[in-house]
Amino acid sequence: MIISASRRTDIPAFYADWFIQRIRAGYLCVQNPYNAHKYAKVDLSVDAVDAIVFWTKNPHPLLRHLDELSDFGYKYYFQFTLTGYPPVIEPSVPPFDEIISTFKSLSDKIGPKKVIWRFDPIIISDITTEEYIVKNFEKIAELLKDYTNRVVISFVDFYKKVIRNLDRLKNEAHINFYNINPDSERINRISDELSQIAHKNSIQIFSCSEEHDLSDFGIRRGKCIDDDLLKQLFGFDRNVSKDKNQRERCGCVVSQDIGHYDSCIHNCVYCYANSDKSAAHSNHKRHDPESQFLIGQYKD
């Protein structure tokens, strides 16, 4: 079993102590995201877990637990999102220099092959113009070229909840956001520039669940829960199928997600995992590090 920790929230940033408590206990309970009255008990014993894939914008709180995790025998790698967007778009992500330092510390600790840089989603706005995106990507790539082997990009999908959050920011801060997905020429132009920068810095570049075929620019379709990468890193030899519960263009293989929607308090305006900021903060307050559940208790 592959553990996804997590598409639904940032466990390393906000729930690191709970996670290591559950590792010590050997199990956790995860609520069904579509039926609050159902839950699953997940075996976290080292024999049951083939690997753990962490998703995060700030793994710093988890760093102090990694030695223990490794000593137990767990295998893992990180999907580390680092965009450098202004605070109005990513309000509660730590400052840029701090995150760069954390990225380097994590890479030094576990190796650059196990820290995947995610530059996604790419979102075009009045303050994150095409020129801004390219220059920001180049700055980060130059800083991380010795600390990661691959980068993942994607262009933001305008889901209903994303549109709602962007409209709210537009009304509050008078910032316009632009859906460039129908504009293949513009998508290709940005992708070509990012690919050239990545290769210049010896970083492989992949796309994530991307509608557009970017292979002409040296950008391969990627898998975030990646059995091929697990094979390279750890000799993973299980036959696992594509996860049918993910989007059609998603290449991820089957995994068990242990997160909870509406519980990440980075407050990023493009987030698809939060319906609104108040729900996320309310759930975060219900978190108990001693609970079997990420949010609340079974009696709740």
Secondary structure per residue as TSV (DSSP state, phi and psi in degrees):
chain	resnum	aa	ss	phi	psi
A	1	M	-	360.0	134.8
A	2	I	E	-101.1	129.6
A	3	I	E	-96.1	128.8
A	4	S	E	-102.6	119.8
A	5	A	E	-132.5	77.5
A	6	S	-	-159.2	151.1
A	7	R	S	-66.6	-25.0
A	8	R	S	-89.5	-18.4
A	9	T	S	-165.7	172.9
A	10	D	-	-100.5	89.0
A	11	I	H	-65.8	-46.3
A	12	P	H	-59.3	-36.5
A	13	A	H	-76.1	-41.9
A	14	F	H	-117.5	-13.4
A	15	Y	-	-137.1	32.7
A	16	A	H	-64.5	-42.1
A	17	D	H	-66.4	-39.6
A	18	W	H	-61.2	-44.4
A	19	F	H	-59.6	-48.2
A	20	I	H	-69.0	-29.6
A	21	Q	H	-63.2	-40.4
A	22	R	H	-71.6	-33.7
A	23	I	H	-61.1	-44.1
A	24	R	H	-65.0	-36.3
A	25	A	H	-74.2	-26.5
A	26	G	T	90.9	4.7
A	27	Y	E	-164.5	166.5
A	28	L	E	-150.6	170.9
A	29	C	E	-119.0	134.4
A	30	V	E	-122.6	129.2
A	31	Q	E	-74.9	141.3
A	32	N	E	-66.7	121.7
A	33	P	T	-67.6	-14.8
A	34	Y	T	-108.9	-4.3
A	35	N	E	-150.7	101.4
A	36	A	E	-64.1	-15.1
A	37	H	E	-90.3	-1.1
A	38	K	E	-117.0	147.9
A	39	Y	E	-150.5	163.8
A	40	A	E	-122.5	143.2
A	41	K	E	-93.1	125.2
A	42	V	E	-109.8	123.8
A	43	D	E	-75.3	118.8
A	44	L	-	-105.8	12.8
A	45	S	-	-62.3	150.0
A	46	V	T	-61.8	-27.5
A	47	D	T	-73.6	-26.0
A	48	A	T	-88.0	-22.2
A	49	V	-	-102.6	113.2
A	50	D	S	-72.8	-38.2
A	51	A	E	-168.3	159.9
A	52	I	E	-120.5	131.5
A	53	V	E	-110.9	115.4
A	54	F	E	-92.5	138.9
A	55	W	E	-118.1	128.5
A	56	T	E	-161.1	157.3
A	57	K	S	-107.9	-9.1
A	58	N	-	-158.9	90.3
A	59	P	-	-82.2	3.3
A	60	H	H	-52.8	-44.6
A	61	P	H	-62.5	-21.4
A	62	L	H	-89.4	-16.5
A	63	L	H	-55.8	-39.4
A	64	R	T	-70.0	-11.7
A	65	H	T	-100.1	-6.3
A	66	L	H	-67.7	-35.0
A	67	D	H	-62.0	-42.7
A	68	E	H	-63.9	-42.3
A	69	L	H	-60.5	-43.6
A	70	S	H	-68.8	-39.0
A	71	D	H	-62.2	-33.5
A	72	F	H	-67.6	-24.2
A	73	G	T	107.9	9.7
A	74	Y	-	-76.6	145.1
A	75	K	-	-106.9	141.7
A	76	Y	E	-161.8	158.4
A	77	Y	E	-144.1	168.6
A	78	F	E	-117.5	137.9
A	79	Q	E	-101.1	106.7
A	80	F	E	-109.8	107.2
A	81	T	E	-81.1	123.1
A	82	L	-	-143.3	107.0
A	83	T	-	-111.7	-27.5
A	84	G	-	72.0	22.1
A	85	Y	-	-68.7	156.7
A	86	P	-	-62.6	155.2
A	87	P	T	-58.5	-25.7
A	88	V	T	-66.0	-22.8
A	89	I	T	-97.5	-36.9
A	90	E	S	-124.3	77.1
A	91	P	T	-61.2	-34.9
A	92	S	T	-114.9	11.6
A	93	V	S	-75.3	136.1
A	94	P	-	-56.6	161.1
A	95	P	-	-55.5	152.2
A	96	F	H	-54.1	-51.2
A	97	D	H	-60.7	-36.5
A	98	E	H	-66.3	-41.9
A	99	I	H	-68.7	-39.2
A	100	I	H	-59.5	-43.5
A	101	S	H	-62.4	-42.1
A	102	T	H	-64.0	-41.8
A	103	F	H	-58.2	-47.0
A	104	K	H	-65.1	-39.4
A	105	S	H	-63.9	-43.2
A	106	L	H	-63.2	-44.4
A	107	S	H	-63.0	-41.6
A	108	D	H	-61.9	-32.5
A	109	K	H	-78.6	-42.9
A	110	I	H	-117.3	-7.8
A	111	G	-	101.6	143.7
A	112	P	G	-64.1	-25.7
A	113	K	G	-68.6	-21.0
A	114	K	G	-100.3	7.1
A	115	V	E	-123.7	104.3
A	116	I	E	-92.6	124.6
A	117	W	E	-83.0	124.7
A	118	R	E	-106.4	117.0
A	119	F	E	-106.1	76.3
A	120	D	E	-160.1	151.3
A	121	P	E	-83.5	152.7
A	122	I	E	-81.5	121.2
A	123	I	-	-129.4	124.4
A	124	I	E	-96.0	127.7
A	125	S	E	-147.5	-177.5
A	126	D	S	-61.4	-29.3
A	127	I	S	-108.1	-10.0
A	128	T	S	-122.1	72.2
A	129	T	-	-72.8	172.5
A	130	E	H	-57.9	-43.2
A	131	E	H	-62.6	-41.0
A	132	Y	H	-60.8	-46.2
A	133	I	H	-57.9	-48.2
A	134	V	H	-65.0	-45.3
A	135	K	H	-66.6	-38.6
A	136	N	H	-67.4	-41.9
A	137	F	H	-60.6	-43.8
A	138	E	H	-63.5	-42.3
A	139	K	H	-61.4	-45.7
A	140	I	H	-68.4	-42.2
A	141	A	H	-59.0	-41.1
A	142	E	H	-66.8	-33.5
A	143	L	H	-74.7	-29.1
A	144	L	H	-105.9	3.1
A	145	K	T	-59.7	-25.8
A	146	D	T	-98.5	5.4
A	147	Y	T	-122.5	-0.5
A	148	T	-	-153.2	156.2
A	149	N	S	-106.8	-13.8
A	150	R	E	-149.7	153.5
A	151	V	E	-129.9	145.3
A	152	V	E	-117.2	131.5
A	153	I	E	-122.3	155.6
A	154	S	E	-159.5	155.4
A	155	F	E	-98.4	138.7
A	156	V	-	-57.8	137.4
A	157	D	-	-94.1	131.6
A	158	F	-	-90.8	71.7
A	159	Y	-	-69.2	164.6
A	160	K	H	-58.6	-44.5
A	161	K	H	-67.8	-31.8
A	162	V	H	-68.3	-44.8
A	163	I	H	-59.5	-41.4
A	164	R	H	-61.1	-43.9
A	165	N	H	-68.9	-38.0
A	166	L	H	-68.5	-38.4
A	167	D	H	-63.9	-36.4
A	168	R	H	-63.9	-43.6
A	169	L	H	-67.7	-36.4
A	170	K	H	-59.7	-41.6
A	171	N	H	-70.8	-35.6
A	172	E	H	-81.1	-42.7
A	173	A	H	-113.6	-2.1
A	174	H	-	58.7	45.9
A	175	I	-	-112.9	127.7
A	176	N	-	-93.6	138.2
A	177	F	E	-114.5	146.1
A	178	Y	E	-125.2	128.4
A	179	N	-	-86.1	104.0
A	180	I	-	-97.7	5.3
A	181	N	T	-56.9	-35.8
A	182	P	T	-72.5	-13.5
A	183	D	-	-95.1	84.4
A	184	S	H	-60.5	-37.9
A	185	E	H	-61.2	-41.6
A	186	R	H	-71.9	-42.0
A	187	I	H	-57.4	-45.4
A	188	N	H	-65.2	-39.7
A	189	R	H	-63.6	-46.5
A	190	I	H	-64.1	-44.6
A	191	S	H	-62.2	-41.1
A	192	D	H	-61.3	-44.2
A	193	E	H	-65.7	-43.5
A	194	L	H	-64.8	-38.7
A	195	S	H	-63.7	-43.1
A	196	Q	H	-61.9	-40.6
A	197	I	H	-65.7	-44.0
A	198	A	H	-60.2	-48.2
A	199	H	H	-67.2	-33.6
A	200	K	H	-61.0	-31.1
A	201	N	T	-101.2	17.5
A	202	S	T	58.5	39.2
A	203	I	-	-116.9	123.9
A	204	Q	E	-68.6	143.5
A	205	I	E	-122.3	133.8
A	206	F	E	-129.7	160.1
A	207	S	E	-107.0	160.8
A	208	C	S	-125.6	115.4
A	209	S	S	49.6	39.0
A	210	E	-	-90.2	132.1
A	211	E	S	-64.0	-37.3
A	212	H	S	-86.4	141.0
A	213	D	-	-83.4	112.5
A	214	L	-	-107.6	16.7
A	215	S	G	-64.7	-27.3
A	216	D	G	-62.2	-18.4
A	217	F	G	-106.2	14.9
A	218	G	T	77.3	20.8
A	219	I	-	-107.8	112.4
A	220	R	E	-87.9	151.8
A	221	R	E	-68.9	128.5
A	222	G	-	-103.8	173.8
A	223	K	-	-132.9	122.0
A	224	C	S	-74.6	-45.0
A	225	I	S	-90.9	95.1
A	226	D	-	-114.8	106.8
A	227	D	H	-67.3	-31.6
A	228	D	H	-66.3	-42.4
A	229	L	H	-65.2	-40.9
A	230	L	H	-61.7	-35.2
A	231	K	H	-66.0	-43.5
A	232	Q	H	-64.1	-42.6
A	233	L	H	-78.5	-42.2
A	234	F	H	-128.4	3.3
A	235	G	-	73.3	23.5
A	236	F	-	-55.1	127.2
A	237	D	-	-128.8	19.0
A	238	R	-	-84.5	148.6
A	239	N	-	-88.2	112.7
A	240	V	-	-123.8	143.3
A	241	S	-	-94.1	166.3
A	242	K	B	-62.5	142.7
A	243	D	-	-77.0	107.6
A	244	K	T	-71.7	-12.9
A	245	N	T	-82.9	-7.2
A	246	Q	S	-95.1	175.0
A	247	R	-	-59.1	155.1
A	248	E	T	-56.6	-38.4
A	249	R	T	-86.9	-2.1
A	250	C	-	-75.0	132.0
A	251	G	-	-96.4	1.5
A	252	C	-	-60.2	145.3
A	253	V	B	-87.9	170.3
A	254	V	-	-61.1	135.9
A	255	S	-	-148.5	168.0
A	256	Q	E	-106.3	111.1
A	257	D	E	-82.3	136.6
A	258	I	-	-113.6	14.8
A	259	G	-	-91.9	-174.7
A	260	H	-	-141.7	124.2
A	261	Y	S	-62.0	159.2
A	262	D	S	56.5	49.1
A	263	S	-	-143.0	1.4
A	264	C	-	-91.7	127.5
A	265	I	-	-109.5	27.5
A	266	H	S	-70.5	-25.1
A	267	N	-	64.8	29.7
A	268	C	-	-66.4	133.3
A	269	V	T	-70.9	-19.7
A	270	Y	T	-93.1	4.1
A	271	C	-	-65.0	132.5
A	272	Y	S	-94.5	-11.0
A	273	A	S	-90.4	-11.6
A	274	N	-	-113.4	132.6
A	275	S	S	-78.1	-36.4
A	276	D	-	-163.0	161.8
A	277	K	H	-64.1	-39.2
A	278	S	H	-65.0	-38.2
A	279	A	H	-64.4	-41.0
A	280	A	H	-63.9	-44.0
A	281	H	H	-69.5	-35.3
A	282	S	H	-64.2	-44.9
A	283	N	H	-66.3	-38.9
A	284	H	H	-59.4	-36.6
A	285	K	H	-68.2	-25.0
A	286	R	T	-82.7	-6.3
A	287	H	-	-68.7	134.2
A	288	D	-	-125.7	114.5
A	289	P	T	-58.5	-19.8
A	290	E	T	-91.2	-6.1
A	291	S	S	-76.6	154.3
A	292	Q	S	-71.0	-25.0
A	293	F	B	-98.6	149.4
A	294	L	S	-64.2	-43.5
A	295	I	S	-120.2	121.9
A	296	G	S	73.8	-168.6
A	297	Q	-	-121.2	168.0
A	298	Y	T	-58.9	-36.2
A	299	K	T	-63.8	-20.0
A	300	D	-	-76.0	360.0
